[in-house]
């Protein structure tokens, strides 16, 4: 059990790193791709950026989020921690906050990608495109704050966990 347990812990930590890393990476290249397209007027830059944004979230972030939830529950059961301890409630509440921000972001990314594909130029992007982009950016702030707080809870364990 020790080797399997260690493997589960490492996989859980790596999936957390993938969530945070791809989140920051996607935010970085999407923000700077958008800003570059606005500055240069190159619609191709924006199209490529948004296409890759959707792909990265679908193939990197989404599986890591699903695994994070499943492995978190598995680790709690292995440790004998109650699923409703103050620590667990805090972690799952933050996980839900991050998810409540991230799920609309997924939809916004698809809408932005589709709008960019249909626009003949950056100048022809409708005002709603830029409004959706601002929403995309704004939703990232509480999502990243929640994920950072989850990291802190995982490491510091400042709240009662209970169990064995």
Helices and strands as residue ranges (DSSP letters): H 2-40, H 43-56, I 57-61, H 62-79, H 86-118, G 122-124, H 127-156
